[in-house]
Amino acid sequence: MREFIEYIAKQLVDTPSAVVVTEEEKEGKVVFKLKVGESDVGKIIGRKGRSAQAMRVLLSAVAAKNGKRAILEVVD
């Protein structure tokens, strides 16, 4: 799942080398923290949060298929 988020994020930003995805387990859920370059945060979030929400929906679908729950956080 981490590679999936990383792939999508790298396609959206101008500097793919700045994309870093970390994961940690909290209360039975997997929390993915996405960090991108300062100038690319807006591209990841999208207009009215649509891009970030779409990534969260896709991540939830992939996680559910694997029998897990996942959360995506965009770190400033």
C-alpha distances in whole Angstrom, upper triangle without the diagonal:
4,5,5,6,9,10,11,13,14,16,17,19,22,21,18,19,19,15,13,10,11,10,12,13,16,18,16,13,10,11,9,12,12,16,17,21,24,25,21,21,22,21,17,19,21,24,25,21,20,17,16,16,15,11,12,13,10,7,10,10,7,7,11,11,9,12,11,11,9,11,11,14,15,18,21
4,5,5,6,9,10,11,12,15,16,17,20,18,15,15,15,12,10,7,8,7,11,13,16,18,17,14,10,10,7,10,10,12,14,18,21,22,19,18,21,19,16,18,20,24,24,21,20,17,15,17,16,12,12,14,12,9,12,14,11,11,14,15,13,15,13,13,10,11,10,12,13,15,18
4,6,5,6,9,10,10,12,14,16,18,17,13,14,15,11,10,8,10,11,14,16,19,22,20,17,14,14,11,12,11,14,15,18,21,22,19,19,21,19,16,19,21,24,25,22,21,17,16,18,16,13,14,16,13,11,14,15,12,13,16,16,14,17,16,16,14,15,13,15,16,17,20
4,5,5,6,9,10,11,13,15,18,17,14,16,16,12,12,10,12,12,16,17,20,22,20,17,14,14,11,13,12,14,15,19,21,22,18,18,20,17,14,17,18,22,23,19,18,15,14,15,13,10,11,13,9,8,12,12,9,11,14,14,13,16,15,15,12,13,12,15,15,17,20
4,5,5,6,9,10,11,13,16,15,12,14,14,10,10,8,10,11,14,16,18,21,19,16,13,12,9,10,8,11,12,15,18,19,15,15,16,14,11,13,15,19,20,16,15,12,11,12,11,7,9,11,9,7,11,12,10,12,15,15,15,17,15,15,11,11,9,11,11,14,16
4,6,5,6,9,10,11,14,12,9,10,11,7,7,6,10,11,15,18,20,23,22,19,15,14,10,10,8,10,10,13,16,17,14,14,16,14,11,14,16,20,21,18,18,14,13,15,14,11,13,15,13,11,15,16,14,15,18,19,18,21,18,18,15,14,11,13,12,14,16
4,6,5,6,9,11,13,13,9,11,12,9,11,10,13,15,19,21,23,26,25,21,18,17,14,14,11,13,13,15,18,18,15,16,17,14,12,15,17,20,22,19,18,14,14,16,14,11,14,15,12,12,16,16,14,16,19,19,19,21,20,20,17,17,14,16,15,17,19
4,6,5,7,9,12,13,10,13,13,10,12,11,15,16,19,22,23,26,24,21,18,17,13,14,11,13,12,15,17,17,13,14,15,12,9,12,13,17,18,15,14,10,11,13,11,8,11,13,10,11,14,15,13,15,18,18,19,21,20,19,16,15,13,14,13,16,18
4,5,5,6,10,10,8,11,10,7,9,9,13,15,18,21,23,26,25,21,18,16,12,12,8,9,8,11,14,13,10,10,12,9,7,10,12,15,17,14,14,10,10,13,12,9,12,14,12,12,16,17,16,17,20,21,21,23,21,20,16,15,12,12,11,13,14
4,5,6,8,8,5,8,9,7,10,11,15,17,21,23,26,29,28,24,21,19,15,14,11,11,9,11,14,13,10,12,14,11,10,13,14,18,20,17,17,13,13,16,15,12,16,18,16,15,19,20,18,20,23,23,23,26,24,23,20,19,15,16,14,15,16
4,6,8,9,7,11,12,10,13,14,18,20,23,26,28,31,29,26,23,21,18,17,14,14,12,13,16,15,11,13,14,10,10,13,13,17,19,17,16,12,13,16,14,12,16,17,15,16,19,20,18,21,24,23,24,27,25,24,21,20,17,18,16,18,19
4,7,9,8,12,12,10,13,14,18,20,24,26,28,30,29,26,23,21,17,16,13,13,10,12,14,12,8,10,10,7,7,10,10,13,16,14,13,9,11,14,12,11,15,16,15,16,19,20,19,21,24,24,25,28,26,24,21,19,16,16,14,16,16
4,6,6,9,9,8,12,14,17,20,24,27,28,31,31,27,24,21,18,16,12,11,8,8,11,9,6,8,9,6,7,11,11,14,17,15,15,12,13,16,15,14,17,19,18,18,22,23,22,24,27,27,28,30,28,26,22,21,17,16,13,15,14
4,6,9,9,10,14,16,20,23,26,30,31,34,34,30,27,25,21,19,15,14,10,9,11,9,7,10,11,9,11,14,14,17,20,18,18,15,16,20,19,18,21,23,22,22,25,26,26,27,30,31,31,33,31,30,26,24,20,20,16,17,16
4,5,6,8,11,14,18,21,25,28,30,33,33,29,26,23,20,18,14,12,8,7,10,9,8,11,13,11,12,15,16,19,22,20,20,17,17,21,21,18,21,24,22,22,26,27,26,27,30,31,30,33,30,29,25,24,20,19,16,16,15
4,5,6,9,12,15,18,22,25,27,31,30,27,23,21,17,16,12,11,8,9,12,12,9,12,14,12,12,15,17,20,23,20,20,16,17,20,19,16,19,22,20,19,23,24,22,24,27,27,27,30,27,26,23,22,18,18,15,16,16
4,6,8,12,15,18,22,25,27,31,30,27,24,21,18,16,13,11,9,9,13,13,12,14,17,15,14,18,20,23,25,23,23,20,19,23,22,19,22,24,22,21,25,26,24,25,29,29,28,31,28,28,24,23,19,19,16,16,16
4,6,10,13,16,20,23,25,29,29,26,22,19,16,13,10,8,5,5,9,10,9,11,14,13,12,16,18,21,23,21,21,18,17,21,21,18,20,23,22,21,24,26,24,25,28,29,28,30,28,26,23,21,17,16,13,12,12
4,7,10,13,17,20,22,26,25,22,19,16,13,11,7,6,5,7,11,12,9,10,14,12,11,14,16,20,21,18,19,16,14,18,18,15,17,20,18,17,20,22,20,21,24,25,24,26,24,23,19,17,14,13,11,11,12
4,7,10,13,17,19,23,23,20,16,14,10,8,6,5,6,9,12,14,12,12,16,15,13,15,18,22,23,20,21,17,15,18,19,15,16,20,18,16,19,21,19,19,23,24,23,25,22,21,17,16,13,12,10,10,12
4,7,10,14,16,19,19,16,12,10,7,6,5,6,9,12,15,17,14,14,17,16,13,15,18,22,22,19,20,16,14,17,17,13,14,17,16,13,16,18,16,16,19,20,19,21,18,17,13,12,10,10,9,10,13
4,7,11,13,17,16,14,10,8,6,5,7,8,12,15,17,20,18,16,20,19,16,18,21,24,25,21,22,19,16,18,19,15,15,18,17,14,16,19,17,16,19,21,19,20,17,16,12,12,10,10,11,10,14
4,7,10,13,13,10,7,6,4,6,9,11,15,18,20,23,20,19,22,21,18,19,22,26,25,21,22,20,17,18,19,15,14,17,16,13,14,17,15,13,17,18,16,17,13,13,10,10,9,10,12,12,16
4,6,10,10,8,6,5,7,8,12,14,18,21,23,25,23,21,24,24,21,21,25,28,27,23,24,22,19,20,21,18,16,19,19,15,16,18,17,14,17,19,16,17,13,12,10,10,11,11,14,14,18
4,7,7,6,5,6,9,11,15,17,21,24,26,29,26,24,27,27,23,23,27,29,28,25,26,24,21,21,22,19,17,19,19,15,15,18,16,13,16,18,15,14,11,10,9,10,12,13,16,17,20
4,6,5,6,7,10,12,16,19,22,26,27,29,27,24,27,27,24,23,27,29,28,24,25,24,21,21,22,20,17,19,20,16,16,19,18,15,16,19,17,16,12,10,10,10,12,13,16,17,20
4,6,8,10,13,16,19,22,26,29,30,32,30,27,29,30,26,26,29,31,29,26,27,26,23,22,24,22,18,20,21,18,16,19,19,15,16,19,17,15,12,10,11,12,15,16,19,20,23
4,7,10,13,16,19,22,26,29,31,33,30,28,30,30,26,26,29,31,29,26,26,26,22,21,23,20,17,18,19,16,14,17,16,12,13,16,13,11,8,8,9,11,14,16,20,21,25
4,6,10,13,16,19,22,26,27,29,27,24,26,26,22,22,25,27,26,22,23,22,19,18,19,17,14,15,16,12,11,14,13,10,11,14,12,11,7,5,6,7,11,13,16,18,22
4,6,10,13,16,19,23,25,27,24,22,24,24,20,20,23,26,25,21,22,20,17,17,18,15,12,14,14,11,10,13,12,9,12,14,12,11,8,6,5,6,9,11,14,16,19
4,6,10,13,16,20,21,23,21,18,21,21,17,17,21,23,22,19,20,18,14,15,16,13,11,14,14,11,11,15,14,11,14,16,15,15,11,9,6,5,6,7,11,12,16
4,6,10,13,17,18,20,18,16,18,18,14,15,18,21,21,17,18,16,13,14,15,11,10,13,13,10,11,14,13,11,15,17,15,16,13,11,7,6,5,6,9,10,14
4,6,10,13,15,17,15,13,16,16,12,13,17,20,20,16,18,15,12,14,16,12,12,15,15,12,14,17,16,15,18,20,19,20,17,14,11,8,6,5,6,6,10
4,7,10,12,14,12,10,13,13,9,11,14,18,18,15,16,13,10,13,14,11,11,15,15,12,15,18,17,16,20,21,20,22,19,17,13,11,7,6,5,6,9
4,7,9,11,10,8,12,12,10,11,15,18,19,16,17,15,12,16,17,14,15,18,18,16,19,21,20,20,23,25,24,25,22,20,17,14,11,9,6,5,7
4,6,8,6,6,10,10,8,11,13,17,18,16,17,14,13,16,17,14,16,19,19,18,21,23,22,22,26,27,26,28,25,23,19,17,13,12,8,8,8
4,6,5,7,10,10,10,12,15,18,19,17,19,16,15,19,20,18,19,23,22,21,24,27,26,26,29,30,30,32,29,27,23,21,17,15,11,10,9
4,5,6,9,10,11,12,14,16,18,16,19,17,16,19,21,19,20,24,24,23,26,28,28,28,31,33,32,34,31,28,24,22,18,15,12,10,7
4,6,7,8,10,12,13,15,17,16,18,16,16,19,20,19,21,24,24,24,27,29,28,29,32,33,33,35,32,30,26,23,19,17,13,13,10
4,5,5,7,9,10,13,15,14,15,12,12,16,17,15,18,20,20,20,23,25,25,26,28,30,30,32,29,27,23,20,17,15,11,11,10
4,5,5,6,8,11,13,11,13,11,10,14,15,14,15,19,19,18,21,23,23,24,27,28,28,30,27,24,21,18,14,12,8,9,7
4,5,5,6,8,10,9,11,9,10,13,14,14,16,18,19,19,22,24,24,25,28,29,30,31,28,26,22,19,16,14,10,12,10
4,6,5,8,11,10,10,8,9,12,13,12,15,17,17,18,20,22,22,24,26,27,28,30,27,25,22,19,15,14,11,13,12
4,6,9,11,8,9,6,6,10,10,9,11,14,14,14,17,19,19,20,23,24,25,26,24,21,18,15,12,11,8,11,11
4,7,8,5,7,5,5,8,10,9,11,13,14,15,17,19,20,21,23,25,25,27,24,21,18,15,11,10,8,11,11
4,6,5,5,5,7,9,10,11,13,14,15,17,19,20,21,23,24,26,27,28,26,24,20,18,15,14,12,14,14
4,5,6,7,9,10,12,13,15,16,18,19,21,22,24,25,27,28,30,31,29,26,23,20,17,17,15,17,16
4,6,8,9,9,11,14,14,15,18,19,20,22,24,24,26,28,29,30,28,24,22,19,17,16,14,17,17
4,6,5,6,9,10,11,12,14,15,16,18,20,21,22,25,26,26,24,21,18,15,13,12,11,14,14
4,6,5,6,9,10,10,12,14,15,17,18,20,21,23,25,25,23,21,18,16,14,14,13,16,17
4,5,5,6,9,10,11,12,14,16,17,18,20,21,23,24,22,20,17,15,12,13,11,15,16
4,5,5,6,9,10,10,12,14,15,16,18,20,21,22,20,17,14,11,8,9,8,12,13
4,5,5,6,9,10,10,12,14,15,16,19,20,21,18,16,13,11,9,10,11,14,16
4,5,5,6,9,10,11,13,14,15,17,19,20,18,16,14,12,11,13,13,17,19
4,5,5,6,9,10,11,12,14,15,17,18,16,14,11,10,8,10,11,14,17
4,5,5,6,9,10,10,12,14,15,16,14,11,8,7,6,9,10,14,17
4,5,5,6,9,10,11,12,14,15,14,11,10,10,10,13,14,18,21
4,5,5,6,9,10,11,13,14,13,12,10,11,10,14,15,19,21
4,5,5,6,8,10,11,12,10,9,7,8,8,11,13,17,20
4,6,5,6,9,10,10,9,7,6,7,9,13,15,19,22
4,5,5,6,9,10,10,9,9,11,12,16,18,22,25
4,6,5,7,9,9,9,9,11,12,16,18,21,25
4,5,5,6,5,6,6,9,11,15,18,20,24
4,5,5,5,6,8,11,14,18,20,23,27
4,5,8,10,11,14,16,20,23,26,29
4,6,9,10,14,16,20,22,25,29
4,7,10,14,17,20,23,26,29
4,7,10,13,17,20,22,26
4,7,10,14,17,19,23
4,7,10,13,16,20
4,7,10,13,16
4,7,10,13
4,6,10
4,7
4
